[in-house]
Amino acid sequence: AQSVAQPEDQVNVAEGNPLTVKCTYSVSGNPYLFWYVQYPNRGLQFLLKYITGDNLVKGSYGFEAEFNKSQTSFHLKKPSALVSDSALYFCAVRDKGFQKLVFGTGTRLLVSP
Amino acid sequence: GAVVSQHPSWVICKSGTSVKIECRSLDFQATTMFWYRQFPKQSLMLMATSNEGSKATYEQGVEKDKFLINHASLTLSTLTVTSAHPEDSSFYICSATPSENRDTQYFGPGTRLTVL
Protein backbone atom coordinates (compact mmCIF):
# COMPACT_ATOMS: atom_id res chain seq x y z
CA ALA A 1 0.00 0.00 0.00
CA GLN A 2 1.11 3.50 -0.74
CA SER A 3 1.73 5.94 2.06
CA VAL A 4 3.22 9.34 2.67
CA ALA A 5 4.62 10.78 5.87
CA GLN A 6 5.04 14.44 6.65
CA PRO A 7 6.76 14.36 10.04
CA GLU A 8 6.33 18.03 10.88
CA ASP A 9 2.93 19.52 11.66
CA GLN A 10 4.38 23.01 11.38
CA VAL A 11 7.53 24.62 10.10
CA ASN A 12 8.50 28.13 11.17
CA VAL A 13 11.00 30.16 9.20
CA ALA A 14 11.95 33.81 8.96
CA GLU A 15 11.42 35.67 5.72
CA GLY A 16 14.47 35.48 3.52
CA ASN A 17 15.74 32.26 5.04
CA PRO A 18 15.73 28.94 3.21
CA LEU A 19 12.88 26.57 3.96
CA THR A 20 12.49 22.80 3.86
CA VAL A 21 9.27 20.84 4.25
CA LYS A 22 9.91 17.14 4.67
CA CYS A 23 8.18 14.21 3.01
CA THR A 24 8.94 10.49 2.92
CA TYR A 25 7.02 7.93 0.97
CA SER A 26 6.36 4.24 0.61
CA VAL A 27 5.22 2.69 -2.65
CA SER A 28 5.67 -0.71 -4.20
CA GLY A 29 6.74 0.41 -7.65
CA ASN A 30 8.21 3.55 -9.13
CA PRO A 31 6.69 6.54 -7.36
CA TYR A 32 4.98 9.52 -8.85
CA LEU A 33 5.43 12.29 -6.27
CA PHE A 34 3.65 15.61 -5.95
CA TRP A 35 3.58 18.72 -3.83
CA TYR A 36 0.47 20.84 -3.46
CA VAL A 37 -0.19 24.02 -1.48
CA GLN A 38 -3.47 25.01 0.13
CA TYR A 39 -4.43 28.49 1.26
CA PRO A 40 -7.26 28.95 3.81
CA ASN A 41 -10.67 27.83 2.54
CA ARG A 42 -9.25 27.08 -0.88
CA GLY A 43 -8.54 24.01 -2.95
CA LEU A 44 -5.09 22.66 -3.61
CA GLN A 45 -2.70 24.30 -6.02
CA PHE A 46 -0.20 22.14 -7.88
CA LEU A 47 3.43 23.08 -7.17
CA LEU A 48 5.55 20.39 -8.76
CA LYS A 49 5.88 16.72 -9.51
CA TYR A 50 8.49 14.02 -9.97
CA ILE A 51 7.79 11.32 -12.50
CA THR A 52 11.18 10.42 -13.85
CA GLY A 53 14.42 12.09 -14.84
CA ASP A 54 16.42 14.59 -12.82
CA ASN A 55 16.16 14.17 -9.10
CA LEU A 56 15.88 17.93 -8.58
CA VAL A 57 12.50 19.16 -9.73
CA LYS A 58 11.70 22.85 -10.10
CA GLY A 59 8.15 24.06 -9.69
CA SER A 60 5.96 27.09 -9.25
CA TYR A 61 6.73 30.16 -7.11
CA GLY A 62 10.43 29.32 -6.78
CA PHE A 63 9.87 25.98 -5.05
CA GLU A 64 11.88 22.88 -5.81
CA ALA A 65 12.02 19.35 -4.49
CA GLU A 66 14.67 16.68 -4.47
CA PHE A 67 13.82 13.06 -5.07
CA ASN A 68 16.04 10.74 -3.06
CA LYS A 69 15.37 7.12 -3.84
CA SER A 70 17.68 5.64 -1.22
CA GLN A 71 16.06 7.69 1.53
CA THR A 72 12.59 7.47 -0.03
CA SER A 73 12.22 11.19 0.45
CA PHE A 74 10.89 14.10 -1.57
CA HIS A 75 11.56 17.23 0.50
CA LEU A 76 10.21 20.57 -0.66
CA LYS A 77 12.65 23.47 -0.61
CA LYS A 78 12.89 27.15 -1.37
CA PRO A 79 16.09 29.22 -1.11
CA SER A 80 14.42 32.35 0.28
CA ALA A 81 11.04 32.24 2.00
CA LEU A 82 8.35 34.88 1.59
CA VAL A 83 5.62 35.75 4.07
CA SER A 84 3.13 34.93 1.32
CA ASP A 85 4.44 31.34 1.28
CA SER A 86 2.65 30.78 4.59
CA ALA A 87 0.13 28.03 3.85
CA LEU A 88 -0.58 24.33 4.24
CA TYR A 89 1.61 22.05 2.13
CA PHE A 90 0.70 18.51 1.11
CA CYS A 91 2.95 15.83 -0.26
CA ALA A 92 1.26 13.09 -2.29
CA VAL A 93 2.29 9.87 -3.97
CA ARG A 94 0.83 7.44 -6.40
CA ASP A 95 2.02 4.24 -7.92
CA LYS A 96 2.79 4.43 -11.63
CA GLY A 97 0.00 2.03 -12.46
CA PHE A 98 -2.74 3.81 -10.56
CA GLN A 99 -4.27 7.27 -10.65
CA LYS A 100 -5.31 7.46 -7.02
CA LEU A 101 -3.28 9.92 -4.98
CA VAL A 102 -2.42 9.30 -1.35
CA PHE A 103 -1.82 12.46 0.64
CA GLY A 104 0.29 13.16 3.66
CA THR A 105 -1.21 14.85 6.68
CA GLY A 106 0.04 18.25 5.64
CA THR A 107 2.61 20.66 7.05
CA ARG A 108 1.73 24.19 7.96
CA LEU A 109 4.44 26.63 6.92
CA LEU A 110 4.60 29.90 8.81
CA VAL A 111 6.95 32.53 7.48
CA SER A 112 7.48 35.43 9.83
CA PRO A 113 8.42 38.93 8.65
CA GLY B 1 -4.37 26.34 -18.15
CA ALA B 2 -5.72 23.36 -16.16
CA VAL B 3 -8.39 25.26 -14.26
CA VAL B 4 -11.03 23.45 -12.28
CA SER B 5 -14.07 25.20 -10.86
CA GLN B 6 -16.59 24.15 -8.26
CA HIS B 7 -20.06 25.46 -7.61
CA PRO B 8 -21.24 26.49 -5.14
CA SER B 9 -18.27 27.64 -3.10
CA TRP B 10 -20.32 27.29 0.04
CA VAL B 11 -23.78 26.05 0.93
CA ILE B 12 -25.87 25.88 4.07
CA CYS B 13 -28.79 23.49 4.13
CA LYS B 14 -31.26 21.95 6.54
CA SER B 15 -30.88 18.39 7.74
CA GLY B 16 -32.66 15.95 5.45
CA THR B 17 -32.27 17.93 2.26
CA SER B 18 -30.05 17.05 -0.70
CA VAL B 19 -27.23 19.19 -2.01
CA LYS B 20 -25.58 19.04 -5.42
CA ILE B 21 -22.00 20.19 -5.98
CA GLU B 22 -20.65 20.71 -9.48
CA CYS B 23 -17.07 20.25 -10.60
CA ARG B 24 -16.02 21.54 -14.01
CA SER B 25 -12.77 21.43 -15.92
CA LEU B 26 -12.75 24.79 -17.70
CA ASP B 27 -9.98 24.47 -20.25
CA PHE B 28 -9.41 20.76 -20.67
CA GLN B 29 -11.28 17.52 -21.00
CA ALA B 30 -11.16 15.20 -18.03
CA THR B 31 -11.83 11.53 -18.42
CA THR B 32 -11.39 11.09 -14.71
CA MET B 33 -12.41 13.27 -11.81
CA PHE B 34 -11.96 12.67 -8.12
CA TRP B 35 -13.97 13.72 -5.09
CA TYR B 36 -12.29 14.36 -1.76
CA ARG B 37 -13.47 15.32 1.67
CA GLN B 38 -11.39 17.35 4.08
CA PHE B 39 -12.14 17.76 7.75
CA PRO B 40 -10.76 20.77 9.63
CA LYS B 41 -7.00 20.68 10.00
CA GLN B 42 -6.84 17.26 8.37
CA SER B 43 -5.67 15.84 5.10
CA LEU B 44 -7.77 15.03 2.07
CA MET B 45 -9.61 11.73 2.05
CA LEU B 46 -10.53 10.31 -1.34
CA MET B 47 -14.22 9.53 -1.51
CA ALA B 48 -14.61 8.29 -5.06
CA THR B 49 -13.16 8.21 -8.54
CA SER B 50 -15.49 9.35 -11.27
CA ASN B 51 -15.00 8.19 -14.86
CA GLU B 52 -16.91 9.78 -17.70
CA GLY B 53 -19.69 7.55 -18.92
CA SER B 54 -19.37 4.90 -16.25
CA LYS B 55 -20.17 4.32 -12.63
CA ALA B 56 -18.01 5.90 -9.98
CA THR B 57 -15.65 3.82 -7.89
CA TYR B 58 -16.12 4.48 -4.20
CA GLU B 59 -13.52 4.13 -1.50
CA GLN B 60 -14.09 1.76 1.35
CA GLY B 61 -16.45 3.19 3.91
CA VAL B 62 -18.06 5.74 1.60
CA GLU B 63 -21.79 5.21 1.13
CA LYS B 64 -22.52 5.29 -2.59
CA ASP B 65 -26.24 5.78 -2.02
CA LYS B 66 -25.57 8.82 0.10
CA PHE B 67 -22.93 10.42 -2.07
CA LEU B 68 -24.22 10.17 -5.63
CA ILE B 69 -21.69 10.91 -8.34
CA ASN B 70 -22.50 11.59 -11.96
CA HIS B 71 -19.87 12.25 -14.64
CA ALA B 72 -22.06 12.97 -17.62
CA SER B 73 -19.53 14.78 -19.80
CA LEU B 74 -15.79 15.22 -20.16
CA THR B 75 -15.93 18.55 -18.34
CA LEU B 76 -18.52 18.03 -15.62
CA SER B 77 -18.90 15.80 -12.59
CA THR B 78 -21.49 16.28 -9.87
CA LEU B 79 -21.60 15.09 -6.28
CA THR B 80 -25.01 14.96 -4.62
CA VAL B 81 -25.15 14.59 -0.87
CA THR B 82 -28.54 13.00 -0.27
CA SER B 83 -30.50 13.45 2.93
CA ALA B 84 -27.69 15.48 4.43
CA HIS B 85 -27.05 15.42 8.16
CA PRO B 86 -24.82 17.59 10.34
CA GLU B 87 -22.06 14.99 10.26
CA ASP B 88 -21.86 15.50 6.49
CA SER B 89 -20.69 19.05 7.07
CA SER B 90 -17.25 19.30 5.57
CA PHE B 91 -15.08 20.79 2.85
CA TYR B 92 -15.55 18.90 -0.41
CA ILE B 93 -12.86 19.21 -3.07
CA CYS B 94 -12.83 17.79 -6.56
CA SER B 95 -9.92 17.25 -8.88
CA ALA B 96 -9.61 16.44 -12.55
CA THR B 97 -7.01 14.73 -14.68
CA PRO B 98 -6.57 15.93 -18.26
CA SER B 99 -7.29 13.19 -20.75
CA GLU B 100 -4.04 13.89 -22.61
CA ASN B 101 -1.88 14.02 -19.49
CA ARG B 102 -3.11 11.76 -16.78
CA ASP B 103 -0.09 12.19 -14.53
CA THR B 104 -1.33 15.23 -12.65
CA GLN B 105 -4.53 16.08 -10.81
CA TYR B 106 -5.72 19.68 -10.78
CA PHE B 107 -7.95 20.70 -7.92
CA GLY B 108 -11.02 22.85 -7.63
CA PRO B 109 -11.35 25.57 -4.99
CA GLY B 110 -13.58 23.44 -2.78
CA THR B 111 -17.15 23.65 -1.48
CA ARG B 112 -17.88 24.26 2.17
CA LEU B 113 -21.05 22.36 3.16
CA THR B 114 -22.76 23.17 6.43
CA VAL B 115 -25.79 21.11 7.42
CA LEU B 116 -27.91 22.57 10.18
Contacts between the chains, C-beta under 8 A, distances in Angstrom:
chain1	res1	chain2	res2	distance
A	32	B	103	6.4
A	34	B	104	7.2
A	34	B	105	7.9
A	36	B	107	7.1
A	41	B	91	7.7
A	41	B	110	7.1
A	41	B	112	6.8
A	42	B	109	5.5
A	42	B	110	6.4
A	43	B	4	7.5
A	43	B	6	7.4
A	43	B	93	5.1
A	43	B	107	4.1
A	43	B	108	5.0
A	43	B	109	4.4
A	43	B	110	4.6
A	44	B	44	7.5
A	44	B	93	7.0
A	44	B	95	7.6
A	44	B	107	4.1
A	45	B	107	7.3
A	46	B	2	7.7
A	46	B	104	6.3
A	46	B	105	7.8
A	46	B	106	6.2
A	46	B	107	7.5
A	49	B	103	6.8
A	49	B	104	6.0
A	51	B	103	5.9
A	90	B	43	6.7
A	90	B	44	7.2
A	99	B	32	6.1
A	99	B	49	7.1
A	99	B	97	6.4
A	99	B	102	6.4
A	99	B	105	7.9
A	100	B	34	7.8
A	100	B	46	6.2
A	100	B	49	6.7
A	101	B	34	7.6
A	101	B	46	7.3
A	101	B	105	6.1
A	103	B	43	4.8
A	103	B	44	5.0
A	104	B	43	6.5
A	105	B	42	7.3
A	105	B	43	4.9
A	106	B	42	7.8
A	106	B	43	5.4
